[in-house]
Amino acid sequence: MVTAQHFGINNRALLWFQSYLSDRKQHVKLNNVLSDSKFIKYGVPQGSVCDLKIDGTIVTYADDTCLLFADSSWNGVHNKATKGLNSTYLCIKNRGLSMNFEKSMFINFSINKCTNTVPPLVIHNCDNLLMCNNINCKQIQQIMKIRYLGIIFDENLRWNLHICNLVGKLCSTIHQFIKLRDLLPVKTMCMIYFAFYQSIFQYGLLVWGGIKDNYLNPLQVNQNSKKSLKGPTKLNYKLLGILPAKLLYKSIALLFTEQRVYNLPVEYTKKSFGQSFVNYLGPTYFNQLSTLSKKNIHYGLLNDKKIITDTLFSELNISYT
């Protein structure tokens, strides 16, 4: 409640939160045996509960918290991470909460393969470094790859691991899809495709969809076989009204950056690595649109999504209706 007051919650609103959070009880049922009810003294709400400042960035989503640190040298990153991590630990500890050390881990991101040995990250629970030991102070596990919010990437920020995992998921339903195509009308097949296929591979596409074609190719091959009905692949795309993976990313990137102008400034990057992200590709794609498409978008003559979809389908040398 004290923290809530610091954020300007007072009077009736504060009483409402206090009434809701106070005198809450909890019990546990195990093998049909119900325990006695006990008052809840502590709890963790969804999102961040720490009002602290670190020399980095705190990213929270639901009950996941991520600390990001950057510097021109690995020693600088390590010093910032050590201070920031320990500040976070003290913030949590002072609120009567505990950190799950087994689920806490760190990863060193680098565009190129890192040959430098980075010291381990340690959460210190000692009075001074001379008293530091493995009992009171906990070392955080270092990993080379991670799944964060459903997306898998490695320490070099490559997406091939995510693509492989994605293809594995999508392959599990391919036989059912092929069986249904001879039983159901095209409209129903289209609904099934969007619900059980595109909804899976489209997740996070705005982040990783700008990868090179050789990384995206396994997903494209899978998509071709998944939605294939009968006849040429391009005609099947037209029949179902869906876009291939690369063009779907292009569509999302265009809608993400689309503005009522004829040309957008492009944020040119020092490294080619930066040219695989939407802040570069979005404006680049938009500037490549035809003058007619830009005019229709500028004046709002047609639905923006339809304009972009028609343009992208023309790249397949077919028309979308």
C-alpha positions in Angstrom: 0.0 0.0 0.0 2.9 2.3 0.7 4.2 1.7 -2.9 0.8 2.4 -4.3 0.7 5.8 -2.5 4.0 6.6 -4.1 2.3 6.2 -7.5 -0.4 8.7 -6.5 -3.1 6.2 -5.5 -4.9 7.7 -2.5 -8.2 8.0 -0.7 -11.1 5.9 -2.0 -8.9 4.1 -4.7 -6.4 3.2 -2.0 -9.1 1.8 0.3 -10.4 -0.3 -2.6 -7.0 -1.9 -3.3 -6.5 -2.4 0.5 -9.9 -4.1 0.9 -9.2 -6.3 -2.1 -5.7 -7.4 -1.0 -6.2 -7.6 2.7 -7.2 -10.7 4.6 -6.9 -13.0 1.6 -6.8 -16.7 2.5 -5.4 -19.7 0.7 -5.5 -23.5 1.1 -4.0 -26.5 -0.7 -5.7 -29.7 -1.8 -3.5 -32.8 -2.2 -4.9 -36.3 -2.8 -8.4 -35.2 -1.7 -7.0 -33.9 1.6 -7.7 -30.2 2.1 -5.4 -28.1 4.3 -6.5 -25.5 6.8 -6.9 -22.0 5.4 -4.0 -19.5 6.1 -3.8 -15.8 5.6 -1.6 -14.7 2.6 1.1 -12.4 3.8 3.0 -12.0 0.6 2.2 -12.1 -3.1 3.5 -11.2 -6.5 1.2 -9.3 -8.9 1.5 -9.6 -12.7 4.3 -7.3 -14.0 7.1 -5.5 -12.2 6.9 -4.9 -8.5 10.3 -3.2 -8.2 10.5 0.6 -8.2 14.3 0.8 -8.9 16.7 2.4 -11.4 19.5 0.5 -13.0 22.1 1.3 -15.7 20.1 -0.7 -18.2 16.6 -1.6 -19.3 13.9 -3.5 -17.4 11.4 -5.4 -19.6 8.4 -7.0 -18.0 5.6 -9.0 -19.4 3.1 -10.7 -17.1 5.3 -12.5 -14.6 8.5 -12.5 -16.8 11.1 -9.9 -16.0 14.2 -9.3 -18.2 17.2 -7.1 -17.5 19.1 -5.8 -20.5 22.6 -4.2 -20.3 24.8 -2.9 -23.0 28.3 -1.4 -23.1 31.3 -1.0 -25.5 33.2 -3.7 -23.7 32.4 -7.1 -22.0 33.8 -5.9 -18.7 31.5 -2.9 -18.8 28.5 -5.1 -19.5 29.5 -7.4 -16.7 29.9 -4.6 -14.2 26.5 -3.1 -15.1 24.8 -6.5 -15.0 26.3 -7.4 -11.6 25.2 -4.1 -10.1 21.8 -4.1 -11.7 21.1 -7.8 -10.8 22.0 -7.2 -7.2 19.9 -4.1 -7.0 17.0 -6.0 -8.3 17.6 -8.8 -5.8 17.7 -6.4 -2.9 14.5 -4.7 -4.1 12.8 -8.1 -4.1 14.3 -9.1 -0.8 13.2 -5.9 1.0 9.6 -6.6 0.0 9.7 -10.0 1.7 9.9 -11.9 -1.6 12.4 -14.4 -2.9 14.1 -14.9 -6.3 14.0 -18.3 -8.0 17.8 -18.8 -8.6 17.2 -22.0 -10.6 15.0 -20.2 -13.2 17.2 -17.2 -13.3 19.8 -17.2 -16.1 21.8 -14.9 -18.3 23.0 -14.9 -21.9 25.6 -12.8 -23.6 24.4 -11.3 -26.9 26.8 -10.5 -29.7 26.4 -10.2 -33.5 29.6 -12.2 -34.1 30.8 -15.2 -32.2 32.3 -14.1 -28.9 35.7 -15.5 -28.1 36.1 -13.6 -24.8 35.5 -15.4 -21.6 33.0 -13.4 -19.5 33.0 -14.0 -15.7 29.9 -15.5 -14.2 27.2 -13.4 -12.7 26.8 -13.7 -9.0 24.0 -12.4 -6.7 25.8 -11.4 -3.5 24.1 -12.0 -0.1 27.3 -11.4 1.9 28.5 -8.4 3.9 31.6 -8.0 1.7 33.4 -9.8 -1.2 35.9 -11.4 1.2 33.0 -13.4 2.8 31.5 -14.4 -0.5 30.8 -18.2 -0.8 28.6 -20.6 -2.7 26.2 -20.9 0.2 25.2 -17.3 0.7 25.9 -16.0 -2.8 24.3 -17.6 -5.8 25.9 -17.9 -9.3 23.5 -17.4 -12.2 23.5 -20.0 -14.9 24.8 -18.9 -18.3 23.0 -20.2 -21.4 23.7 -20.1 -25.1 20.1 -20.1 -26.3 16.8 -19.1 -24.8 13.1 -19.2 -25.3 11.6 -15.9 -24.3 7.9 -15.3 -24.7 7.6 -18.1 -27.1 10.4 -17.1 -29.4 13.7 -19.0 -29.5 17.1 -17.3 -30.3 20.7 -17.9 -29.6 23.5 -15.6 -28.3 24.2 -14.4 -31.9 20.6 -13.4 -32.3 20.0 -16.0 -35.1 16.5 -17.3 -35.7 17.3 -20.7 -37.3 16.5 -22.4 -34.0 13.1 -20.8 -33.9 12.4 -21.7 -37.5 13.3 -25.4 -36.8 11.1 -25.5 -33.8 8.3 -23.8 -35.7 8.5 -26.3 -38.6 8.4 -29.2 -36.2 5.2 -27.8 -34.6 3.5 -27.2 -38.0 4.4 -30.6 -39.4 2.4 -32.3 -36.7 -0.9 -31.2 -38.3 0.0 -31.6 -42.0 -1.6 -35.0 -42.5 -4.9 -33.8 -41.0 -4.9 -30.8 -43.2 -4.3 -33.0 -46.3 -7.1 -35.3 -45.4 -9.6 -32.4 -44.8 -8.9 -30.8 -48.1 -10.9 -33.5 -50.0 -13.8 -33.2 -47.6 -14.4 -29.5 -46.9 -15.1 -26.5 -49.1 -12.3 -24.0 -49.8 -13.8 -21.3 -47.4 -13.8 -23.8 -44.5 -10.2 -24.9 -45.4 -9.2 -21.2 -45.3 -10.6 -20.8 -41.8 -8.8 -23.9 -40.6 -5.5 -22.6 -42.2 -5.7 -19.3 -40.4 -6.8 -20.8 -37.1 -4.4 -23.7 -36.8 -1.5 -22.8 -39.1 -0.9 -19.1 -39.8 -1.8 -18.2 -36.2 1.2 -20.2 -35.1 3.9 -19.2 -37.5 2.8 -15.5 -37.6 3.5 -15.1 -33.9 6.5 -12.8 -33.5 6.9 -12.6 -37.3 7.5 -8.9 -37.2 10.6 -9.5 -35.1 12.2 -12.5 -36.9 10.6 -12.4 -40.4 13.3 -10.3 -42.0 15.8 -13.1 -41.9 17.6 -14.3 -45.1 15.7 -16.5 -47.4 17.9 -19.6 -46.8 16.9 -19.5 -43.1 13.2 -19.0 -44.0 13.2 -21.6 -46.7 12.3 -24.6 -44.5 9.2 -22.7 -43.3 8.3 -21.8 -46.9 8.6 -25.4 -48.0 6.4 -26.5 -45.1 3.8 -23.8 -45.9 3.7 -24.8 -49.6 2.8 -28.4 -48.7 0.5 -27.4 -45.9 -1.9 -25.3 -47.8 -1.5 -27.1 -51.1 -4.8 -28.3 -52.5 -4.4 -29.4 -56.1 -2.6 -27.9 -59.0 0.1 -25.2 -59.0 1.2 -23.7 -55.7 0.7 -20.1 -56.7 -2.9 -20.8 -57.7 -3.5 -22.4 -54.3 -2.3 -19.2 -52.7 -4.8 -17.3 -54.8 -7.6 -19.8 -54.1 -7.1 -19.6 -50.3 -6.3 -15.9 -50.3 -3.1 -16.3 -48.2 0.4 -14.9 -48.6 3.7 -16.9 -48.6 5.7 -16.5 -45.4 8.1 -13.8 -46.8 5.3 -11.8 -48.4 3.3 -12.1 -45.2 6.2 -10.5 -43.3 6.4 -7.8 -45.9 2.7 -7.1 -45.5 3.0 -6.8 -41.7 6.1 -4.7 -41.9 4.3 -2.3 -44.4 1.3 -2.0 -42.2 3.5 -1.4 -39.2 5.4 1.5 -40.8 2.7 2.8 -43.2 2.1 6.5 -43.1 0.2 9.1 -45.2 3.4 10.1 -47.1 5.0 9.2 -50.4 8.4 8.4 -49.0 9.7 7.4 -45.6 13.2 8.1 -44.2 15.2 4.9 -43.9 17.4 4.3 -40.8 20.6 3.0 -42.4 22.6 0.7 -40.2 26.3 0.4 -39.7 26.1 -3.4 -39.8 24.2 -5.5 -42.3 22.8 -7.3 -39.3 20.6 -4.3 -38.6 19.0 -4.5 -42.1 17.0 -7.6 -41.1 14.7 -5.6 -38.7 11.5 -3.8 -39.4 12.8 -0.3 -38.6 15.0 -0.7 -41.7 12.9 -3.0 -43.9 9.5 -1.4 -43.3 10.4 2.0 -44.8 12.4 0.3 -47.5 9.5 -1.8 -48.6 7.1 1.2 -48.4 9.4 3.3 -50.6 9.4 0.5 -53.2 5.6 0.6 -53.6 4.2 2.0 -56.8 3.2 5.6 -57.0 -0.4 4.5 -57.5 -0.4 2.4 -54.3 1.2 5.3 -52.3 -1.4 7.7 -53.7 -4.3 5.4 -52.7 -2.8 5.1 -49.2 -2.1 8.8 -48.9 -5.6 9.8 -49.7 -7.3 6.8 -48.1 -9.0 5.9 -51.3 -9.0 2.2 -50.5 -8.4 0.0 -47.5 -4.7 0.0 -46.7 -4.5 -3.7 -46.1 -6.2 -4.5 -49.4 -3.9 -2.1 -51.3 -0.8 -3.8 -49.8 -2.2 -7.3 -50.3 -3.0 -6.6 -53.9 0.5 -5.3 -54.5 2.1 -8.3 -52.9 0.0 -10.8 -54.8 1.1 -9.1 -58.0 4.7 -10.2 -57.1 3.4 -13.7 -57.5 2.1 -12.8 -61.0 -1.5 -13.5 -59.9 -4.4 -11.3 -58.9 -6.2 -11.5 -55.5 -9.9 -11.4 -55.4 
